[in-house]
Amino acid sequence: MKTASRAELLHLSAAERLALLSELWDSLADAEIHLTAAQENEFERRLASFVGDRGDEVTWEQLKAELQQRHS
């Protein structure tokens, strides 16, 4: 396997760099990703907000009807 230099990586197109970034991110195991206390707190806050907002969900049909009503 050929190893690319930093300069070679920086000459990749934006789409190629994003694909590489995605592959690298996906290669990390959960145990390798350590959150700071602030990141963990933010994650917990967002998760609680997500769970709390689940009762407010609407279907696509409901949203579409509301948008059409607003624009008519």
N, C-alpha and C positions, 0 to 999 in steps of 0.2 A: 504494500500500500504506500503510495506517495504522500509525503507530508507537505502541505502547502505552507508557504511563508505568510507572514502577516501582510506583506505587500500584495501577494497574490490574492489573498482573501479580500482585501480592500478593493481590488479591481473587479470583483464579482458584481453582477448587476444587483439591484435592490431585491429583486425577486429571488435570486440565488442566495443572497445573504440571509433573507428571511427564512427560506427553506432550510438552510444550514442551521440557523438559530433555533428553529423549531425542532430539528433533529437532535441538536445538542440538549435542548431543554427536556425533550422526551426521554433522553438517555439517562437522566438523573433519577435515582431512586428516591422515594420519599424520605428515607433515612438520611440522605445526603443534603437535604434542604433544611437549613435551620433558620427559623424566624427569630427576629429580635422580639423583645417583650412588646414593643410598640406595634410591630407587625401582627403579632399574635392577638393583641387587644383589638386591633382594627379588623382582623379576620373574624373574631368572635362577635364584634359589633355588627358587621355586615351580615353574618349568618343569622343573628337574631332578628335583624331587620327583614331579611328575606323570609324567614319563617313567619314573622309577624304579619307580613304583607300578603301572605298566601291567600287569606280570606278575601282580599280585594281584587282577586284575579278576574279577568273578563275573557270571554271567548273572542276569537278573531271576528266572528260574525257580529258580536255586540259592538266591538270597537269600530268596525267598518261602518255599521249603521249609524253610530254616533258621529263619526267623521263626516259621513254623507249628509247627515242632518245639519251639522254646523256649517257646511259649505253650500247649502241650498237655500 
